[in-house]
Amino acid sequence: MPTTRGRVRLPGISFVKTVYPAVPPAGMTAWYKANAIVGLNDDDLIATWPDSSGNAYDMLQADDALKPKYKVNIINGQPTVRFATDYVTCGNAFSIGNNFTILFVCTLANTTTRQTIFGQENTASSFNFIDFPGEVDGSFSIGNTVSASTVPVANPVLGMAYLISIVKNGSGTTQTYYQSGMQLTPNTNASYNFTADGAKGLGRRAAGTQSFSGDLAEIIIYTSTLSSADRLSGERYLAGKYNIRMYVA
């Protein structure tokens, strides 16, 4: 059948095959992907979630009662890390302030309770977070203990794979939000600042609250503001790997 640079030509019809990047853009600070965990079987407890960025910011958990589970063949044949009331942490291994880009793929086991996917615990009264679901059912929230933005995600579905991206470019209301490449409009786009230092964790607050209930397949953390082209390249990488439909070309 005649083809031209990824196009399949039929009489009067042209299809374009999207080619997804094999890797995300370089320069990430931390990169946690479940398929980088080796030597475990389904339902095994996870003591170490290795950092694939090359910076060795591994997420750790020594307490068996707080270790998440390794799950096989969950999203498009890929493994995930399943959280319930558990978490992993790398301590204050790196700084993340008001310029960052974070992309992740997850599924939800609960859509009504506020849950922390990524958090940075500064002090007992100062916490930076990405919560999904967030402060309002059917949303995700990002901010700190003083102020947060709430961003609607239409009709969240249990077990559905979500591709979420957050980009922040300085202090104040400089953040933008994306689901599968499509920019979302916040319900409230609050002014907030991320404090650069504090213990980082995946799955809940280090203080023991706001536990995430679901599967986290991959999260990529850049302590810089990616360009639109690089952010989209990272989203396409995740979309191709996990077979998630992109809302942009």
KOLBA-255271 format. One record per residue: x, y, z of N, C-alpha, C in turn; residue in one letter. Coordinates in steps of 0.02 Angstrom, whole numbers, plus 50000, padded with zeros to 5 digits. Example, Ala and Ser with C-alpha at 12.3 -4.5 7.8 and 13.67 -1.06 7.14 Angstrom:
2
506604971650390506154977550390506604983550390A 506424988850354506844994750357506455000250394S 
***
This chain:
249
500434994050000500005000050000500445006250000M 500295011349958500725017249955500745020950022P 501335023050041501415026950103501865032850090T 501775038150129502195044150123502325046950193T 502925045850219503135048750284502605047850338R 502415041750350501935040350403501215040850382G 501075043050320500395043450295500235037150254R 499635034450265499395029050224498885031950176V 499005031150110498585034350060498085029350031R 497445030950040496905027450008496535032449965L 496155030249917495805035049874495365039749914P 495545046049914495145051149947495215051350022G 495655047150051495725046750125496465047050142I 496635050650194497325050950217497335050150293S 497715045250317497795044150388498505046050408F 498575049250465499235051050490499365047250555V 499885043450556500065039650616500505043950661K 500295044850724500695048650771501285044550795T 501875047250790502475043850814502655046850882V 502645042550934502765044951002503505044351019Y 503775049251056504485048851076504605042651119P 505195039751113505365033851153505585035751223A 505805042051232506025044451297505765051551307V 505695053751369505485060651381506065065451369P 505925072051368506475076851360507005076151415P 507625077351397508175076851445508135082551496A 508515081751550508585087151599508135086451659G 507795080751667507365079951725507785079451789M 507485081651844507825081151909507715074251940T 507105071651933506945065051959506435061751913A 506485055151907506065051451860505935044551890W 505305043551907505095037251938504605033651892Y 504805027751866504385023851823504355016651851K 503755013951854503675007451887504055001951850A 504135002651784504474997451747505234997551757N 505485002351796506185002351814506314998251878A 505784996151911505844991951971505944984751948I 506474981651970506634974851946506644969952005V 506554963551988506614958252037506014957152081G 505444960252065504844959552106504294956052067L 503854952652104503264949552076502644953452095N 502084951652066501464955152080501314954952155D 501134960652183500954961552253501554961652301D 502164961252275502744961952318502784969052345D 503054969752406503144976352436503764979752406L 503724986352400504254990252369504654993952423I 505284992352428505734995852474506085001752440A 506205001052374506565006152336506235007152269T 506055013452254505835015252187506415019252157W 506805016152112507405019452088507265025552044P 507705030352050507675036452009508025035051943D 507655035751888507935034351822508235040451788S 508275046151825508555052151795509315051951792S 509615047551831510345047451837510595051351897G 510135054651933510345058651991510325054852057N 510095048552055510105044152114509665046752171A 509105049952155508635052152206508105046652217Y 508325040752237507865035152246507355036652300D 506745034352289506215034652339506245028252381M 506245028852447506355023252491505805022452543L 505725016352568505295014952625505545008752660Q 505745009552724506035004052762505505000252801A 504945003352816504425000352858503954996252814D 503924989652826503494985352786502764987652788D 502554990252844501854992452851501694998452808A 502205001952783502105008052744502345007352672L 502545001252652502795000252584502214999352535K 502235002952479501735001652427501864995052392P 501394992952349501454986552315501624987452241K 502004982652216502154982252146501614978252111Y 501324981152058500784977852022500984977151948K 500824971351920501024969951850500424970751804V 500574972651741500074972651687499444976651705N 499544982951725498984987051747498764992051693I 499234995851665499065000851614499444999051550I 499074996851500499364995151435499944990151442N 499854985351486500364980251496500934982351540G 500934988551563501474991151605501324990251679Q 501834989551721501724989051793501584995851824P 501354995751885501235001851923501465000751995T 501475006252032501565006052105500885007652135V 500635003152176499965003952206500025006552277R 499695012252288499685015452353499005014652386F 499005014452452498385014452491498475019152550A 498835016952601499005021352658499755021752666T 500115020452611500845019852614501175025452574D 501825025752577502185030952539502925029152535Y 503275032652490503995032252485504275039352486V 504895040052507505185046652514505925046552497T 506175052152472506895052952461507175058152508C 506785060252558507015065452603507095072052565G 507525076252589507655082752557508235082152508N 508155077452460508705075852415508825081152362A 508295084852343508375090052293507895095752309F 508005101352278507585107252289507095108052231S 506495110152248505995111752197505625117952220I 505705123352181505405129752200504855131752153G 504845138052131504285140652093504345139652017N 504875136251995504935134651924504985127051918N 504475123951893504495116651886503995114451833F 504095108251811503635104751767503585097651793T 502975095251806502875088551831502355085051787I 502515079151764502065075151722501985068351756L 501375065751757501275059151787500685055551756F 500695048951763500155044551742499925040551802V 499265040651815499005036951872498305034451857C 498065029951900497365028051902497115029451973T 496465030051981496165031652045495755025752071L 495815024452136495395019552169494875022952214A 494915029452218494455033452259494425040352227N 493835042952215493775049452181493455054752227T 493365053252290493015057952333493425060752390T 494015057852403494425059952459495055063452433T 495235068952464495835072552445496455068252457R 496875067552406497435062852409498065066052380Q 498625064752411499265067652390499645062652347T 499785064652285500215060652241500945062452253I 501105068852251501785071252265501735076752318F 502165076352368502165081452419502865083352441G 502915089252468503545091752496503395094752564Q 503625091352616503475093252684504025097652710E 503865104052722504365108752746504385108852822N 503825110652852503735110252925503025107552936T 502835106752999502165104253014501625108752985A 501765115052976501255119752952501385122252881S 501885119452848502055121752781502155115652736S 501695114752689501695108852647501515110752576F 501925108752529501775109652458501535103052430N 501035103252385500715096952366500455097152295F 500385091152267499965089852209499475084452231I 498845086152236498325081652259497865079852201D 497715073452193497235071152143496935064652168F 496275064652183495815070352183496015075852232P 495755081752220495965087552258495465089852310G 495455096352322495035099152374494285098452358E 494135097852293493455097152270493405090752230V 492875086852241492785080652203492805081952129D 493175077652092493235078552020493715084052001G 494255084852040494745090052025495435087552048S 495945091252030496575090452066496795097352091F 497185097352143497385103652175498145103852179S 498405109952176499125110952184499225117452222I 499685117552268499805123652306500175122152370G 500005126052422500305124952488499755125452541N 499955125352604499455125352657499085131952663T 499335137152631499015143652635498535144752576V 498735142652517498345144152457498435138552406S 497895137052370497925131652321497475133152261A 497665130652204497245130852144496865124252139S 496245124652118495835118752108495645118352035T 495805112852003495735112051931495255106351916V 494705107651879494225102251866494475097051818P 494345090751832494445085251787493765082051777V 493505082051717492815080151705492685072751722A 492215071751767491955065051782492495059851792N 492915060551844493445055651854493165048551862P 493505043751831493275036851828493765032351865V 493515028051907493945023351942494295018851892L 494945018051901495335013551859495545016351792G 495305022251773495505025351710496205028351716M 496595027751663497275030551664497245037951647A 497535042051690497545049351680498265051551668Y 498345056151620498985059251606498915066651623L 499245068651677499185075451703499865078951701I 499865085351683500485089351682500345095951717S 500835098251754500805104751787501455108551772I 501385114751751501965118951736501905125351778V 502435127051814502435133251853503045137351832K 502935143751821503465148151794503515154351837N 503765153451899503855159051944503335159351998G 503375164252042502915164952098502245167652074S 501745166852117501085169652101500675164852058G 500225167752018499775163751977500085162351908T 500635158751909501005157451847500955150251825T 500495146451852500455139251838499925137851783Q 500075132651745499605130151695499535122651704T 498965119951682498775113051697498535109751632Y 498705103351625498535099751564498295092751580Y 497805090351543497605083351544497675080751474Q 498115075751465498245072751399498395078051347S 498775083151366498995088351321498525094251314G 497925093751340497435099151335497455103551397M 497525110151387497555114651444496875114951479Q 496895114651545496295115051586496225121951617L 495615124051627495475130451659495315129351732T 495705132351778495595131251849494935134351873P 494625131151923494075134351958494335140451996N 494895139452030495245144852065495975144252048T 496285149652025496985149552007497355153952057N 497465151052116497725154952172498465156552164A 498665162052195499365163852199499685159852257S 500205156152242500545152452294501275151552275Y 501685149952325502395148752315502585141852341N 503015138552304503315132352328503955134052365F 504015131752427504635132452464505135127252439T 505735129452424506205125252387506395118752423A 506455118852488506735113152524506215109852569D 506295103252578505855099352621505855092152597G 505625087752640505615080552624505105079252569A 505325076052514504885074452458504625067352466K 504015066352445503725059652450503195058552398G 503055052152384502525050052339502045045752379L 501405047152373500895042852402500505045552460G 500775050452495500415053652550500865059052580R 500575062952625500995067552664501445063652711R 502045066052720502495062852768502195063052838A 501755067852850501425068452915500905062952925A 500765059052872500315053352880499605054452858G 499475059952824498785061452803498755061852727T 498135062452701498005063352630498315057752587Q 498205051552608498495045852572498185045052503S 498605043752454498375042452386498145035252381F 497565034252350497295027552340497245026252265S 497715022452238497715021152167498395018752144G 498495018852079499115016552048499485022352017D 500125022852030500555027751999501035023951954L 500985025251888501405021651841502065025151829A 502045031951828502655035651811502555042951831E 503075046051856503075053251870503755055951852I 503755061551815504375064751793504385071751821I 504915073551856504965079951890505545083951861I 505385089751835505885094551811505865100551858Y 506435102651883506465108651924506615114651880T 506265114951824506315120351776505655120651739S 505535126151705504925126951666505065124751594T 504775119151575504885116651507504525121151456L 504805121551397504455124851342503835120851324S 503375123951288502775120351267502945114251225S 503445114951182503645109351139503925103551180A 504345105151230504625099751271504105096651316D 503665100751344503115098051386502685093251344R 502515095251283502115091151240502485084751220L 503125085151211503525079251196503505074251254S 503555076851315503505072451373502815069251379G 502295073051364501625070351366501525064951313E 501805066151254501745061251200502125054851218R 502695055551250503065049651273502615045451319Y 502305048651369501875045051415501255042251381L 500955046151337500355043951301500495037651260A 501065037651225501245031851185501385025651227G 501735026651282501925021051325501315017851358K 500835021951379500265019551417499615019451377Y 499665020651312499085020451267498525024951292N 498695031251305498215036251327498105041051269I 497485042351255497315046751199497515053951215R 497875057051169498035064151175497475068351147M 497355074151178496845078651154497105083951106Y 497745083451090498055087951041498425083550992V 498585086450934498935082550882499655081250902A 
***
